[in-house]
């Protein structure tokens, strides 16, 4: 059977192209030998399950440990800890029966007879006392537990941990999920329930993450395909994949799966070129597969919006980097820290975030199309922006109310307007520069670039600083024309003052300042 690029579930050696799991997190073995309880967190579909299942397999093969993997995902919908904790124990018992480990001596009925507040630690104590080797436990999807269940779950683990010198208990344990231990704490603190002084977090000695692929690892992954099939791709193609994905494992695999299986229909005689990558990226952005959709569902969360919205409008001063919400959004894989400030984790996510938030607006803009020949006309950005000014004057109040991201709504509505106008006849590229107080756009159509800078005005005049920033952006693109769009958000200012159009000439450059 020919290997494939995998986008569904853990990678399986012999079936999927994959990096050696132990190379992605080599310190795990040492954590086990040190008898540590630790947290392993990373964004969705970055390879966590592949890595820990491989570790379990290697630990059992060593002959020194009994290692068990168990996912707690199906406990997610159980809110009452009195039902959820016994269910966790039942899951562990079933996983033990299906594994090569010795069976637990008691029947399932035993679980129902023990107090739910004690049953997890009692089960683990009793089972560890029956084993001739230390037990290593890898608990996946632990961050899906409801607050009450999480409190009881962690308390019982902590009790077993601190008494394990006197009573048999788990040798080493990993809590695996998307969230760092810091977010486990913030979830508990949000509600009325509290862990009080009996916090289990001081037993988790480490919180490690699983990073994205490096560019060399991306190349290594694709070289496996070339070695297996003979299908060639130039190095600049691999570099392009890394630029779009920043090594996010699912995206890396999804692009090559799209190219090899969909675009080229498994024709291994064809070389993979950069244009194939661009086509695959466009298809994935449009299609929004389950991985992307589940990630973007997070955009509806208030704590995510608090972090993402300042990035969308280029206002880093609204971002508190010590806030748990910032770390939460980074751990989800939506954002990353960079020298330019907080940014989308990769250009593909940046594109999909805006398209998701503006999807309905793009559809609604069809109601305002009056000229059916618009697409066939020569592209005229000045005329388009004057049309937008009129639209904004007449409809802004209604349209802004449609958005949960109200402060970012002007930026998002304009981008929806431009995306709709291009209608596939050009590309709208976005550059997030929160640390520089702006958002840069670039329209690429008919072999020409149109640099645009977006600003919000509440009090001070942003025009002078905006012109300077835009001219630097124009220099980087090699353009002599640019557009600075300033949304005046002052409620006391009338529309005749807000809607303006000025032309500035600076060092052989022309800047159009568009007031909205």
N, C-alpha and C positions, 0 to 999 in steps of 0.2 A: 504494500500500500504506500502511495506517495505521501510524503509529509506535507502539511499545510501550515499556513500562518494562522494561529489560533486567536479567536476573539470571544470564545464562549467557555467559561470555566477554567479550571486549572490546566496547565500544560502537561502533556503526557509524553515522556521520552519514547521515541520511535514513531510517534504519530504527529508530533508538532515540532516546528523549528523553535528552539528555545536556548537560552543561556543556561549554563550550569547553575542550578539553584543555590548551591553552597557558596558560589563565588559572589552572589549578590548580598549575602549577609553572613560572612564567614565567622563572626564572633558568636553566633548562636550556640555552637557546640561548647564553647568555653563557659557561657552562661549556665548551661546545664550542668557542667562539671562543678561549677561553683555553687550549685544548689540554689540558684537565684529564681525568684518570682519576678517576672518582667512583663512590660507591655511592648507589643509590636504593632505599630500603626502605620497606615499608608492609605492613599486615596484608593477609590474603588478600581478594581481590575488593574492593579500594578504588579501582581504576582505574589501576594502574601500567602495565599493558600497553597500555591505551587511550592513555595519555599518551605513552609512549615510541614507540609506532608512529606516532602523529601527528607527533612530533618528527622521526622518520626521513623521513616523507613530506614535511615542510616543508623539511628540509635538502636532500633531493634536488631538490625543486622550485626551490630557490634558485639552483641551478647552480654553487654554490661547493664542494660536497662530494659524495662518494659515501658514503651512509649505509646501514647494513645492520642489520636486526633478526634475532636468532636466539634461539630458546628452547632451553635445555639440559635440559629436563624429562625427555626420554627417556634421558638418561645416568644417571638416578638409581639404577637397579638395577645398574649396572656398578661393581663394587667395585675391580677391578684397574686402576690408572692406565695400565698398558701397553696395555690395551684401550680405556679410556675416553677418553684424550687423542686418539688417532687418530680415534675416533668423533666427538669434538667438531670436529676439523678437517674430517671428512667432512660433518658437518652444515653447517658454514660454506660449504663448497664447493657443496653442493646449494642452500642458500639464495641464494648468489650466482647460480647458474644460473637460478633461478626469478625473480630480481629483474631490474631494468633495468641493473644494474651490469655492467661488462665481465667476461667469463668469465676464470677462472683458467687460465693457459696449460698447466699440467700436468694429467695425467689422475689418476683416483682411485688408480691403481697407484703413483704417486709418493708418496702419503701412507704407504703400507705399507712403503716402502723407507727411511724416515727414522726415526731413533731416537725412540721415544715421548717421551723426556725433552727432545727438541729440536723435535719436529715442529710444535707450535703456533706457537712464535716463528718458526721457519723459514718456515712457510706464510704467516704475516702479513707477514714481511719481504719475501718474494718477491712476494706479491700487491700490497703497497703500492708496491713498486718498479715495477710494471707500470701503475699508475694515474696519470692526469694530474691528479687532484684528491685532496685529503686524504681518508683513510678514517675514518669515524666508526662505531663498533661498539657496538650495544646488546645486551648479553647478558642475557636474561631467565632466571629460575629458577636463578640461579647458586648459590644456597644449598642446592640439592638434591644437589650433588656430594659424594661420599664423601670422607672425610678424606684418603686417599692421593692421590686425583685432585685434590682441592682444593689440596693442597700443590704438586704438579707444575704445575697450571694457573696458580696465582698466581706461582710462581717464574718461569715462562716469560714471563708478562706483564711482570713486574718487570724481567727482563733486557732485554726489548725496549724498555721505557719508558726506562730509564736510559741506553741506548745510541742513542736515536733521533736524536740530533744527528749521528751519524756514519753510521747505517744506517737506511733507510726503515722506518717502523713506523706503527702506528695513531696518528692525530692526536688523537682523543679517544675514551674508552671508558667505558661505564657497566656496573657490576655491579648487576643488578636482582633483588630478591627480598624475602622477608618479613623477613630479618634484617639488623641493622646490622653494620657491619664489626667491632664489638667482639665479636659472637657468632661471626664467622668465626674470630677468634683463639681464643676459648674452646673451640671445637670442636677446633681443631688441638691445643691444649694438653692436652685430656682424654686423648689416647692417648699411645703411646710415640713416635710420629713428631713431629718438631718442625721448625719453619722455621729454628731457630737464629738466627744473625745476619743471614741473608739474608731478612729479613721483607719481604713485598711490601706491607704495609699502609701504609708510609710514602709510597707513591706515590699512594694514594687521598687526594686533597687535601680532599675533602668527603664527608660522609655526610648526605644529605637524606632527608626522609620526605614522604610524601603524606598529608595529614591528611584528616579527615572533612569532610563538607559543613558549612558554617555554616547557621544557620537561614534566612538570606536566600537562600542557594543552594538549600536545600530548596524554598523558596517559588518560586524561579525555575524549578526543574525542573518543578514541578507546573503552573506558569503556562503552560509550553509545551503541556502536555496540554489545558488549558482553551482556549488559543488555537487549537489544532488541531481540537478537537472541540466546543467550546462547553460542555463539562461543568464545572459549577461546584463549588467547595468553599470553605467559609469559612476565614478566616485561622486561627481557633482549631483547625481540623482540621489544618492544616499544623503548627501549634505542637505539637499532640498527637503527631504523627509524630516531630517533632524530640525531644520529651521521651523517647519510647520508645527511639529509635535513637541519639540524640546525633549524628545526621548520618552514621552508618556507611552508606556508599554502597549496599552490597548490601541491607541491611535497608530502607533508604528505598525503593529500587526494588521490593523484594519485597512490601512492604505495599501499595503502590499497584497493583502487578500483581494481587495477591490481591483487592483491592477492585474494580478496574475489570473484570477478566476473569472472576473466579470468583464473587464475591458479587453484583455487579451485572450480570454476564453481558454486558458491553460495551454496556449500555444507557446511552448518554451523556445521556439526558434526566433521569436521576436525579442529584440533588446528593449529593456525598460528605460525609457527616456524621461527627461523632466516634464514634458507635456503630459505624459501618462500620470505623473504624480499630481499635477495640477487638476487634471480631470477627476482623479480619485478623491482629492481633497474637496472639490466642489460637490461631488456626489454625496460624500459623507456629511458635509455641512447641510445640504438640502434634506437628506434623508433622516437625520437625527435618530440613529439607532438607539437601542435600549440603553447602552452605556451613557451616551450623551444625554438622552432624555431624563434618566434618573438623576444625573448630576445637575441638570438645569432645573429640575423640580425644586432643588434647594433654593433657587432664586426667590421663591415665594416666602421663605423664612425671614422673619424680621431681623434676626441677628446677622443673616447673610446680606440682606439689603443695606444694613448700616455700614457694612464694609465695602460692598461692591459699588454702591452709588457714588461715593466720593471718587472712586477710580474712574467711573464713567464720565464724570464732569471735570476731572483733572484737579481736584482740590485735596491735596494731601493733608492740609491742616485739619481736616475733619477726621483723620485716621489716628486713633490711639493705638500705637503698636504694642502697648502693654495689655490691651484689652484681650480677654480670652476669645472674643469673637473673631479677632484677626487671626489668631492661631487656629481657630476652628475652621475658618474659610480656607486657610492654607492647607490644613490637614485634609480637608475634603478634596483638595486638588484643583480648586477653582482659581486660586490666586497664588502668586509667588512674590517674594521680595527680590528686588533688583536694584542696581545703582540708580535707576530712574524712579524708584519708589515701588509701591505695590502695583502689580500688573496681573492680567490674566495669566494663568499658568503656561499657556502657549498660544500662538496666534490662532490656532483652530478654535480653541475655547473662546478667545476674545471675539472672534467673528460670530460664533454661534450664540454667545450671550446676547449680543446686540440684536441679532436677527430674531432671537426668541422673544425678547422684550418688545420688538417692533413689528412682530408678525401681523398682528391684527391691524395695525396702522397701515402697513403696506397693502393689505387687502382693501381697507376702506378708502385708500387713495384712488382706487379705480372709479369711485363714485364722482370724483372731481375731474376725471378725464373728459375734456370737451373736444379735443382735436385728435381724431383717430390717426392722423399722420405724424404724430409727435415722434415716434420712434425713427421714422425715415428722415426727419429733418436733421441738418447739421447740428452737432452738439454745441449749444450756446449756454454756458454756465451763467452768464450775466442775466440772460432772459429768464432762466429757470429760477434763479434766486429772487428775482423781482416777482415772479409768480408766487414763490413761497412767502415772501413778505406780505403779499395781499392775503394769502391763505391764513397766515399766522395772525394777522390783524383781525380777521373775521372769525376765526375758529379756535384760537389758542386756549381760551378758558375751558371750553368743552373738552378738547382733546387732552389737556393736561390732567383733567379729572379722571380720565380713563386709566391713568397709570398709577401703580403702587409706588413706582420710583418717580415721585413728583418733581423733585429737584432736578433729576436728570432728564425729565420729560422733554424739554426743548431740544436737547442734543439728540435724544432718541427719535423724536418726531422728524427732525430735519434729516437724519440718516435714513429713516424709513422713506421719506420723500425722495431722496436721492437714489436709494436702492430701487424703488419702484420706477423712477424715471429711466434709470439705466436699463432695466428689464433684460439683463443678460448681455447687453451690448457693450458693457464695460465692467470695470472692477472698482469697487470702493474699498480701499485699504485703510485700516485704522491703526493709529499709534497712540498708546496710552502713556502719558508722561505726567503722572500725578505729582511727582516731585517738582515739576516745572510749572505747575499751575495751568495746564492747558490740555486739550485733546486735539490731535492732528489727524486730518483725513487727507487722502489723496485719491482722486478719481483718475483712473487710467482708461482711456478710450481713444480709438483711432490713432494709436501710437503717440498720444500726447498725455502729459500729466497736468493735473489741476490741483495744486496744494491748497488746503483749506484749514484754517484754525478756528476753533470754537471757544467762546468765552461767555461767562455769565457775569452780569453786572448787577450788584445790589446797592453799593454806595459809591466807591471810588470809580473813576473812569479807567477802564481797562484798555483803552484804545492805543495809547502810546507804547505800553509794554507789549501789547499784542502785536503791533506792527514790527517791533524789533524781533520778537520771537518768531514771527512768521517769516521774516526775511532770512533768518538763519535756517529755518526749515526749507525755504525755497533754495538756498544755497546747497543744502545737502541733496536736493533732488535735481539740481541743475535747471531750475525754472526761473523765468523772469516775470511771471504773473502769479499772483496769489490772492486769496480771498479770506478776510478776517470777518467772522460773523459774531456779532455781539448781541446776546439776548439781554435786554434791559428788564430786570425783574422788579424794579421799583414800582410799587403799586400807585404811588402818587403822581407818576409821570404819565402824561396823555400819549395817545398813539401817534399824534403828529410829531411829537418829539422823539419817540422811539424809532419810528420807521424812517431811516435815513440811508443815504448812499453817498459815500465820499470816495474820491480817488486820490491816492497818494503816490508820489514818485520818489523813490529812494535808490540812489546808486544804480541807475539804469534798470531798476525794478519797479513794477507797477503793483500796488496793493489796493484792492477794492475793499473798503470797510462797509459792511452791510449791517445796518442796525435793525433789530427785530424786537 
